[in-house]
C-alpha cells in the first residue's frame, strides 16, 4: 500500500509537470514575437501546432498504456519531452519553435492518458482521489508552468533557455523514479490494432458524457484563449509589457481553478457542474466588460471568477465520467476525454488569432467571450435536466 502511495504521487507529479511544460512557452510568446517579428497569427499558429499534435497522438497512441502498462509509455514520453525542451532552448526562429511545439505535443499526448490511468490504478481505498488529481493537475500545472516560466525569464541570464533546462531536469528525475515503483496495467494483446486512429468511449459512459463533455470543452476553450492571447491582452489592458504581467494573468485564471476543486470535491455532481458553468459564464462576462472599459482591476476579477468555473466545471465533468470505465479501458477513456477537451482548447483559439487581425484585441475578446457564454447555455440546461435524477456525492 505504501508503495502504491508513492506511485500515485509520482504519477501526479509527472502529469502536472507535463501540463506545466505546455504552458511554459506562453509568457515567452511576446518575447519571440519581438525577437523574430512574429504577428499575432503566427503566435497563434505556433500554439495550434501543439494542440494538433496532442490530438493526433491521443487518437493514435492514447490507449497504448492499456496494452504495455504505463511505465514504458511514460518513459518514452519523458524522453520526447526532454528532446522538445532542448529544441525550445536552442530554437533560432519560428519554424524550429513550431517543431518544438509539435514534438512537445506528441510527448504530452502520450503521457496524459498513461499518467492519468496510473492515478486511477493507484488511488487506493480513497475512491475518487484519482479523478480529483486528474482534474487538479490541469489548473495546477498550467498556473505553475506559466508563472514559473515568467519568473525565471525575469531573473535568469538566459531567459529562453533556463526554464526549459529546469523542466528537462525535473522530468529526468521523475523518469528515474518510475524504475522504483510498479507499472500500472497489465500487458494485453492487440496493441497494433490500437494504433488505428479512434476515440474509444465505453458504452456505460456515453450518456453521462453528453452532459459533462460540453462543460469540459467550454472550460478548455477558455484556457486556450488565455494561453494563446492572454499575456498580450494583459499587457494591453495594464499598459505594462513585463513578462511577469502575462504570467500573472494565467496564474489568476488557473490558481482559483485549483482552489475551486478543493472546495467542491464533496459537493454533489449536479452542484459541482452547476457552479462550474455559472462561474464560467459570469467570469467571462466580467472579463469582456473589463476589456471594453480598459479596466485592469475588473479584468483580473473576471479572470479569477472564470478560473473558479474552469476548476469546478472540469472537475465535475471528470468526476462523473471516469468511474464509469473498467480498468482495461482507462487509457482509451482518458484519451477520448482529452481529445474533446483539446478540440475545445485549440479550434476556438486559432479562430481568435485569425479574428485578431480584423477586430483587434477588444473586438476579438468581445466575440470570443460572447460565443463562449452562448456555447455554455446548452450545458447549463443539460445540468439542470440532469438534476431531476438523484446524484450522489463522490467522496475524495
C-alpha positions in Angstrom: 0.0 0.0 0.0 2.8 2.4 0.9 4.5 1.6 -2.4 1.2 2.4 -4.2 1.0 5.7 -2.4 4.5 6.7 -3.7 3.4 5.6 -7.2 0.3 7.7 -7.0 2.1 10.9 -6.1 5.0 10.3 -8.6 2.5 9.9 -11.4 0.7 13.0 -10.2 4.0 15.0 -10.3 4.7 13.7 -13.8 1.3 14.7 -15.1 1.5 18.2 -13.5 5.0 18.7 -15.0 3.9 17.7 -18.5 0.9 20.1 -18.3 3.1 22.8 -16.7 5.6 22.4 -19.6 2.8 23.0 -22.1 2.1 26.5 -20.6 5.8 27.4 -20.0 6.2 28.9 -23.5 3.1 31.1 -23.2 4.7 34.0 -21.3 7.6 33.9 -23.9 5.4 34.4 -27.0 5.6 38.2 -26.7 9.4 37.9 -26.5 9.6 35.6 -29.5 7.3 38.0 -31.4 9.6 40.9 -30.8 12.8 39.0 -31.5 11.6 37.3 -34.7 9.0 39.9 -35.8 6.0 37.4 -35.5 2.5 38.7 -35.8 -0.4 37.5 -33.6 -1.5 35.0 -36.3 2.0 33.4 -36.3 2.0 33.1 -32.5 -1.5 31.5 -32.5 -0.4 29.0 -35.2 2.6 28.0 -33.1 0.2 27.4 -30.2 -2.2 25.5 -32.6 0.6 23.1 -33.7 1.0 21.9 -30.1 -2.8 21.2 -29.8 -3.0 19.4 -33.1 0.0 17.2 -32.2 -1.6 16.3 -28.8 -4.9 15.4 -30.6 -3.3 13.2 -33.2 -1.2 11.5 -30.6 -4.1 10.8 -28.3 -6.1 9.3 -31.2 -3.2 7.0 -32.3 -1.3 6.0 -29.1 -3.7 7.1 -26.4 -4.6 3.5 -25.4 -1.1 2.0 -25.6 -0.8 2.0 -21.8 -3.7 -0.4 -21.7 -1.6 -2.9 -23.7 2.0 -2.3 -22.4 1.4 -0.8 -19.0 2.1 2.8 -18.0 5.9 2.7 -17.4 7.2 2.2 -20.9 4.8 4.7 -22.4 5.7 7.4 -19.8 9.5 6.7 -20.2 9.2 7.2 -23.9 7.1 10.4 -23.4 9.6 11.8 -21.0 12.5 11.3 -23.4 10.5 13.0 -26.1 9.6 15.9 -23.8 13.2 16.4 -22.8 14.2 16.5 -26.5 11.5 19.1 -27.1 12.8 21.2 -24.2 16.3 21.2 -25.8 14.8 22.2 -29.2 12.9 25.1 -27.5 16.1 26.2 -25.7 18.1 26.5 -28.9 15.4 27.4 -31.4 16.7 30.1 -33.9 13.4 31.0 -35.3 9.6 30.4 -35.6 9.9 27.3 -37.8 12.0 25.4 -35.2 9.8 26.8 -32.4 6.8 25.2 -34.2 8.7 22.0 -34.5 9.5 22.0 -30.8 5.8 22.6 -30.0 4.9 19.6 -32.3 7.3 17.4 -30.5 6.1 18.6 -27.2 2.5 17.8 -28.3 3.4 14.2 -29.2 5.1 13.7 -25.8 2.2 15.3 -23.8 -0.4 13.3 -25.7 1.4 10.1 -25.0 1.9 10.9 -21.3 -1.6 12.3 -20.4 -3.5 9.1 -20.9 -0.8 6.9 -19.3 -0.3 9.1 -16.2 -4.0 9.6 -15.7 -4.6 5.9 -16.0 -1.9 5.2 -13.3 -3.6 7.7 -11.0 -6.8 5.8 -11.2 -5.0 2.4 -10.7 -3.0 3.6 -7.6 -5.7 5.7 -5.9 -6.1 3.0 -3.2 -9.1 2.8 -0.9 -9.8 6.6 -1.2 -12.1 6.2 -4.2 -12.3 9.5 -6.2 -8.8 10.6 -5.4 -7.6 9.7 -8.9 -10.4 11.8 -10.5 -9.6 14.6 -8.1 -5.9 14.7 -9.0 -6.5 14.2 -12.7 -8.7 17.3 -12.7 -6.5 19.4 -10.4 -3.4 18.6 -12.5 -4.5 20.9 -15.3 -5.0 24.2 -13.3 -2.1 23.4 -11.0 0.3 22.6 -13.9 -0.9 25.4 -16.1 -0.6 28.0 -13.4 2.8 26.9 -12.1 4.2 26.5 -15.6 3.1 29.9 -16.7 4.1 31.9 -13.6 7.2 29.9 -13.1 8.3 30.5 -16.7 7.6 34.2 -16.3 9.6 34.5 -13.1 12.6 32.5 -14.4 12.6 34.6 -17.6 12.8 37.7 -15.5 15.7 36.6 -13.3 17.8 34.1 -15.3 20.7 35.3 -17.5 19.4 33.1 -20.5 15.7 33.8 -20.4 14.7 31.5 -23.2 16.9 28.6 -22.1 16.8 28.3 -18.3 13.1 27.4 -18.0 13.4 24.6 -20.5 16.6 23.2 -18.8 14.7 23.2 -15.4 11.8 21.2 -16.9 14.1 18.7 -18.6 16.0 18.0 -15.4 12.8 17.6 -13.4 11.4 15.1 -15.9 14.6 13.1 -15.9 14.4 12.8 -12.1 10.8 11.7 -12.2 11.6 9.2 -15.0 14.3 7.6 -12.9 11.7 7.2 -10.1 9.5 5.2 -12.4 12.0 2.3 -12.1 11.4 2.0 -8.4 7.6 1.8 -8.4 5.2 -0.7 -10.0 3.8 -0.1 -13.5 0.0 0.2 -13.7 -1.9 -2.0 -16.1 -1.1 -5.5 -17.4 0.2 -6.4 -20.8 -2.7 -7.3 -23.1 -2.7 -8.3 -26.8 -4.0 -6.1 -29.6 -1.6 -3.1 -29.3 -1.1 -2.9 -33.1 -4.8 -2.6 -33.8 -5.0 0.1 -31.1 -2.8 2.3 -33.2 -5.6 2.9 -35.7 -6.9 6.5 -35.0 -10.0 6.2 -32.9 -11.7 7.6 -29.9 -13.0 4.9 -27.6 -15.8 5.6 -25.2 -17.2 2.8 -23.0 -20.9 2.3 -23.5 -21.6 2.8 -19.8 -20.2 6.4 -20.0 -21.8 7.7 -23.2 -25.0 9.1 -21.8 -23.1 10.8 -19.0 -20.6 12.3 -21.4 -23.4 14.0 -23.3 -23.9 16.1 -20.2 -20.3 16.5 -19.0 -18.2 17.0 -22.1 -19.7 20.3 -23.3 -18.8 21.7 -19.9 -15.2 20.3 -20.1 -14.8 21.6 -23.7 -16.0 25.1 -22.6 -13.5 25.3 -19.8 -10.7 24.3 -22.1 -11.8 26.8 -24.7 -11.3 29.5 -22.1 -7.9 28.1 -21.2 -6.9 28.0 -24.9 -7.8 31.7 -25.3 -5.7 32.7 -22.3 -2.7 30.6 -23.1 -2.5 31.9 -26.7 -3.6 35.5 -26.3 -3.9 36.1 -22.6 -0.4 37.6 -22.0 -0.8 40.0 -24.8 -4.3 41.0 -23.6 -2.9 41.6 -20.1 -0.1 43.7 -21.4 -2.6 45.7 -23.5 -5.1 46.4 -20.7 -2.5 47.2 -18.0 -0.1 49.1 -20.2 2.8 47.0 -18.7 4.8 44.9 -21.1 6.6 42.9 -18.4 6.6 39.1 -19.0 5.5 38.7 -15.3 2.3 40.5 -16.0 1.5 38.0 -18.8 2.3 35.1 -16.4 0.2 36.7 -13.7 -2.9 36.7 -16.0 -2.5 33.0 -16.5 -1.9 32.5 -12.8 -5.0 34.4 -11.9 -7.1 32.1 -14.1 -5.6 28.7 -13.1 -4.9 29.1 -9.3 -8.6 29.8 -8.5 -9.4 26.7 -10.7 -7.2 24.5 -8.4 -8.7 26.1 -5.3 -12.3 25.5 -6.6 -11.6 21.8 -7.0 -10.7 21.6 -3.3 -13.9 23.4 -2.3 -16.3 21.5 -4.4 -14.8 18.0 -4.1 -17.5 16.9 -1.6 -20.4 18.6 -3.3 -23.0 16.7 -5.4 -22.2 16.1 -9.0 -25.0 18.4 -10.1 -24.0 21.3 -7.8 -20.3 21.0 -8.9 -21.2 21.1 -12.6 -23.7 23.9 -12.0 -21.2 26.0 -10.1 -18.7 25.5 -12.9 -21.0 26.6 -15.7 -22.3 29.6 -13.7 -18.9 30.8 -12.7 -17.6 30.3 -16.2 -20.3 32.4 -17.7 -20.1 35.1 -15.1 -16.3 35.3 -15.2 -16.2 35.6 -19.0 -18.9 38.3 -18.9 -17.0 40.4 -16.4 -13.7 39.9 -18.3 -15.3 41.0 -21.6 -16.7 44.1 -19.9 -13.4 44.9 -18.3 -11.7 44.8 -21.7 -14.3 47.1 -23.2 -13.8 49.5 -20.3 -10.0 49.1 -20.2 -10.2 48.3 -16.5 -7.3 46.2 -15.3 -8.7 45.5 -11.8 -12.0 44.3 -13.3 -10.1 42.2 -15.8 -8.3 40.3 -13.0 -11.5 39.9 -11.0 -13.3 38.4 -14.1 -10.3 36.2 -14.8 -10.4 34.8 -11.2 -14.2 34.1 -11.4 -13.7 32.4 -14.7 -10.9 30.4 -13.1 -13.4 29.1 -10.5 -15.6 27.9 -13.3 -12.6 26.3 -15.1 -11.7 24.2 -12.0 -15.2 23.2 -10.7 -16.6 22.6 -14.2 -13.7 20.4 -15.4 -13.5 18.5 -12.1 -17.3 17.9 -12.1 -17.1 16.5 -15.6 -14.1 14.2 -14.9 -15.6 13.0 -11.6 -18.9 11.9 -13.2 -17.2 10.3 -16.2 -14.0 8.5 -15.1 -15.6 6.0 -12.6 -17.7 4.6 -15.5 -14.8 2.8 -17.3 -13.3 -0.6 -16.5 -9.5 -0.9 -15.6 -8.6 -2.1 -19.1 -10.5 0.9 -20.6 -8.8 3.7 -18.6 -6.2 4.8 -21.1 -8.6 4.9 -24.0 -11.3 6.6 -21.9 -8.9 9.4 -20.7 -7.6 9.9 -24.2 -11.1 10.3 -25.5 -11.8 12.9 -22.8 -8.6 14.8 -23.6 -9.4 14.7 -27.4 -12.7 16.5 -26.7 -11.0 19.0 -24.3 -8.2 19.8 -26.7 -10.6 20.3 -29.6 -12.2 23.0 -27.4 -8.7 24.2 -26.4 -7.4 24.6 -29.9 -10.1 25.4 -32.5 -11.6 28.5 -30.9 -8.1 29.8 -30.0 -7.0 29.6 -33.7 -10.2 31.3 -34.7 -9.4 34.1 -32.2 -5.9 34.5 -33.7 -7.4 34.9 -37.2 -10.0 37.4 -35.9 -7.4 39.5 -34.0 -6.1 40.9 -37.2 -9.5 42.1 -38.2 -11.3 43.1 -35.0 -8.3 44.0 -32.7 -8.0 42.8 -29.1 -11.2 44.4 -27.8 -13.3 43.1 -30.7 -11.8 39.7 -30.5 -12.4 39.4 -26.8 -16.0 40.5 -27.2 -16.7 38.0 -30.0 -14.8 35.1 -28.3 -16.3 35.8 -24.9 -19.9 36.1 -26.2 -19.5 32.9 -28.2 -18.2 31.1 -25.1 -21.1 32.3 -23.0 -23.6 31.3 -25.6 -22.0 27.9 -26.0 -22.3 27.3 -22.2 -26.0 27.8 -22.2 -26.9 24.3 -23.5 -24.5 22.8 -20.9 -26.4 24.8 -18.2 -29.7 23.4 -19.4 -28.2 19.9 -19.6 -27.0 20.1 -16.0 -30.4 21.4 -14.9 -32.2 18.5 -16.6 -29.7 16.0 -15.1 -30.6 17.4 -11.7 -34.0 15.8 -11.9 -32.3 12.4 -11.3 -30.7 11.9 -7.9 -26.9 12.1 -7.9 -24.7 11.0 -5.1 -21.7 13.0 -4.0 -18.3 11.3 -4.5 -16.0 11.4 -1.5 -12.5 12.4 -2.4 
